[in-house]
């Protein structure tokens, strides 16, 4: 891809910001490691649900016990798909409501008891052996699974947010990542719940592999957050303070992000990106530097040309500083206004920030995920759909800058 883009002359900043990790894929890997830590409890609850769905008679038996425990006669629990962790999350949430029903069935229902006494084939370290079916869950199993499901809800909400296709999501990645990091660190430091502490520790290890080093995170994620007029650079500073970064480290990160944003601004200003609908390269720089090596140093014409070039460079730099500084220093948008729409704001203010709005338009068209929303929770292999990625980018662009 890099060779092709470079050959076609459409490479922006030598591909410094070309690669962004699929956020939903990383979240799935994190959740998968967490589910491994509590697989025993989840498997026991899953077997309970398998029992009631294995035959109409068993389902009727379950409903009869629901009536005895004063639940609705039409009560049911959705069966999960092992490779879709959101289905497992929904199953756990539904099963918790009927844990007393399952406990009574384990005490009284002979069919239910015999079901868990059966032996099933299971592969352990590559060897298939016969073991008893896992379950039924005891009180401690229910409590551990319930705690995990409550924690899993944050990842479920994050995946739903980042897998959206008709609204910009690139400006939400950094907020989501830092929030989840803080949640995991809080659970790790809380020794009152050993199970959740173990789960969070395992998940944090996977998290650190992809997003742990902030210096290795694509700067585009920081720039996307900074281009949110409600936060600008203040959210970044507040987030780093929560992560216990020193004042010097926060200043360094802030300076680095502002430099990356300035570099993008210059690239757009100089004509590397000349159109909002097509990316082209203008090989004529805005400040032309003549080759005057053949002239004498004291040549009057040479000195005059150099002065003109310096004046043009200074004027261009002043223009860049003016628009950037104006955006940074202008009043922030209200944090409490529920009707705020970041696309509408940049569309309205594209006259005030003509170059910066072009940068924002292309950054907000970036996808957080390379998988379709219905596959965002899949623990299986990822297949990138380039047509969907291209279509979604054009859709976002149309939403922002369609005048009719």
N, C-alpha and C positions, 0 to 999 in steps of 0.2 A: 504493500500500500504506500509506504514512504517513497519507494523508488518511482512508482507511478505518479504520485502527486508532484514529486520534484521534477519529473520529466515533463509534466504538463504545465509546470510553472504555477501551480496553485497551492504551494506550500507556505503556510503562514508561520513566520518566526522559526523556520527550520524544524517545524514539527515539535516544538517544545511542549505543547499542550495537547498532543494528538490522542493520547490514550487515557481514558477514564474507566475505572473498573465498574462492572455492572453491580450496582448497589444491592439489588434483590438477590443476585447470586451469592454475594458475600454474606448477606443476612441468612440465607438458607444454610450455608456452611456453618455459620455460628450456631444456629438453632439445632442443626443436626448433632453437633458435638454436645450441646446441652441435653438433648433427648437421650443420648447414649448413657449419660450419667444416671438417668432415672428410668431406664428401659424396663426394669423389672416391674415397677408400679404401673407403667403404661400398658405393658403386656397383660397384666392381670385384669385391668379394667377392660381392655379390648376383648379379652376372652369372655367376660361377662356379657358384653354387647353381642359377641358372636353367638353365644348361647341363645339369647332371646330371638335372634334373627335366623337361627338354623332351621326352624320349622314353625308352621302356623300354631301348632299345639303349644310349643314353648313360649311363643309370643303371647298367646292367650293366658298361659300360666303367669307370665310376668304382669299382665294387665290385671289379673285377679289379685295378685299381691299388692299392686298399686291401689286398688280399691280398698283393700284391707288397711292400708297405710294412709288412706284418705287422700289419695292422688286421683287425678282425672282418669277415667276408664280408657280414654283414647291416648294415654301417655305412650310415648315412644322415644327411642334414642337413635339418632342417626349413626349409621355405621361408617367408620372412617376408612380412608385409603392410606395405606402404610407409606406410600411415596409422596403424599401431600400433607405436609405438617399442619396446614390450617384446618384440614378435615379432622386430624387428631385433636387439635385444640378445641374445635367445636364439639367433638365427641366427649372430651373430658368435661367441658362445661355443662353439657346436658346430663352426663352420667352422675355428676356430683349431686344433682337434685334428687336422685333415686338411690343414693348410697344406703339409706336405711332399708329400702326395699330389697336390695341385693344382700344385705346383712341378714335379713329375715329369711330370704330364700336359702342362704347358705346354712341356716340353722334347721329349716323345716322341709325344704323341697328335696326329695330323694333324687330326682332327675338332675337337679342342679349340682348336688353333691357328687353324684357319680360322674358327671361331665368333667369335673376337675380331677377325678381320680384316674381318668383314661391316660394312656401313654401316647405320646406323639413323637414323630421323628424330628430331630433337631440337629443341625450341623454345628459342631463345636470344634474349632481349630482344624477345620477341613475334614473332620470325621463325623459321619452321621450316626447318631445314637438315639436310643429310646429314652425319653424323659417324661415325667408327669406334666400335664398341662399347667401352666403357671396361673396361680390364683386359687380361690377368689381373694380379692384384696382385703386386708384387715384395716382397722381404723387408722393405723400409722401410714399405711400405703395411700389411703384416701387423702390424708392430710398433706403428705409430701407431693402427691400429684396435683392437689388443689393449689398449693403454693406455687408450684412450677407453672401451672396454667395461668395464674394471675400474672406472673412474670412474663410469660409468653405473649400475653395480650399486647404488651408494648411493641414487640417485634411484629406481631400481626398488624397492628395499626401502622407501623412504619412501612411495612411492605405494601399495604394498600395505598398509602400516600405516595410512595415512590414509583409505583407501577401505573400511575395515572397516565393517560395518553392524550387527553384533550386540554390539559393545563400544564404550565411549566413546572418542572420538578427539580431542575438543576440547582435552583436557589435554596432547595430544602434539604439537600443531601448533607451538608455540613452540620446544620442544626440537628438533624436526625442522628447522625453518627456520634456527635458529642453528647447528646442526651442519653443515648444507649450506653455509651462508655461510662458516664457518670452513674447510671443505674447499676451497671455491673460492678463498678468499684464500690458502690454503697453496699451492695449485697455481700461482696467479698469481705468487707470490714465488719459486717454484722455477724458475730459468732453465735447469736441466739438461735439461728436456724442453720444447722450444719448441712442439711440437704441442699438448700438454696445456695449456701456458700460454696459447696462443691460444684454445683451446676454453673454458677456465675464464674468461678475460677476457670473451668474448662472452656466456657464460651469466651472469656476474656483472652485466653491464649490464642484462639482462632482470630479474634478481633484484632489483636496486636499484630498478627501476621500481615494483615492487609492495611489497617488504618492506625496502627499503634504509633508509628513515627510520623509526626506531623510534617516533617521536612520532606517526606516521600509522597505525601498526598498531592495530587494534581492541583496547582495553584488556581485553576479555573473554578474549583469548588469554593475557594475563598472569595474570588472575584465575583462569582454569582451571588454570594451572600452580601457582599459589599454593594452590589448594584440594586439591592433592595432598599428603597428610600426610607423605609421605617427603621432600618438598622444601620446601614452603611458599615463603618468599621467598629461601631460600638458593640455589636453582638459578638464579633470575633474577640474583642478584648475581654468582654465579660465571660465568654466561654473559656478562654485560656486561663483566666483568673480562677474559675471553678476547677480547672484541671491542675491548679497549684503551680502554674508557670511563674517564674520570677518576672519582675518588672522589666529587666533587661531582655529576657527572652521574648516577652510580649512585644516590646519595642522592635526587636529584630524581625519578628514575624510580620508585624504591621508594616515595617519599612519594605520588607521583601514583597509583600502583596501589592503595596502601592507601586513599587517598581514594575511588577508584572503587569499591572493594569495600565501603567503609563506606556510600557512597551507595546501593548495591544493598541492603545489609543494612537500612538505614533504610526503603527502599521496601517491602521484604517485611515488616519489623516493623510498619510503620504500616498494613498491610492493603491495599496496592496489589495484592499478589499473595496472595490469601487461601486459595487451594486448590492442592494439588499437581497436580490433574488438570484444573483450569480456571482460566484467567487472568481475574480480574475486578478491578474498581476499586472501592475503598471510598472514597466521596467524603467520609467523615467522618474528619478527621485525628485522630490519637491525642491531640494537644494542641490543645484548642479555644481559639482566641483571640477573645474577645468584642470587639465594637465599642463601646468606651466613650468615643468621642469626644464624646458629648453630655454627659458628666458632668464635674463640676469636678475639677481636679487634686487638690484636697485632700479630695475625697470619700472617706470611710472605706471604703465598700463597694468603690469602684474600686481603692483601694490593696490591699485584701484579695484581690480577684480577681487582680490582677497578681501578687501574691506566690504565690498558688496555682498560677497558670500557670507561673511561674518554677520552682517546686518540681517540678511535673510534668515540665517540659522537662529539668531537671537529672537527675531520676530516670530518665527514658527514655534520656538520653545515657549515664548511668552503666551502665544495663543493656546498651546497645549495646557500650560499651567493655569491659564484663566478659566478654561472650561472645567478642568479637573477640580481646581480649588473651589470654583463656584458650586459644583455638585456636592463636594464634601462639606462646605461651610453653609450651604442653604439649610433652612429649617427641616427637621425630620418630619415625616408623616406620622400621624397619631398611631400609637400601638393598640389602642382600644377600639378604633373604628372598624367595625365588622364588615362593612361594605367595601373595604379597600381591595382593589384589583391591580396587581403589579403590571399587568399587560396594558390596561387602560392608562395607568399613570405614565408609562414611558411613551405611549402613543400621543398623549396630550402634550408631553414635555419634550418631544423630539425636536421642536423648534428651539427650545432653550438649550438643549444639549445635543446638537446635531450629530457630532461624531460619536459621543458616548452612547447615544441611543442605538447606533448601528452595532456597537460592541454588545450592548445589552440584548439586542434582538437575536443575534447569533448565539449568544451564550444561553439564553432562555429557551432556545430551540433544541438544546442538547438533551438527550435522554438520560434518565437515571438508570434505566434497565434496558437490556437488549432482548428481553423475553416478553411475550404477550402477557397481559394482566392475568388471564386465567391460568398461566403457567408460572406465575411469580412465586408460588409456594412449593413448586415441585422440587423434590430432593434428587431428581434424576439428572441426566446429562443435559447441558444447555445447547440449544440450537439457535444460532443467531439468524434473524429474519431481516436481511438488508432492505427488502421492500418496505416492511413495516416501519423500520427506522427512518427511511427516507420520507415515507408518507407522513409519519407523525411530525417530523421536522417541518415539512411544508404546511401541515395543518396548523401548528403553533404559529408559524410565521404569518399565515393568513389571518389568524385570530388577532394578532397584534397590530398589523399594519394594513388591514383591509379598510379602505376609505368608504366603500359603498355599503 
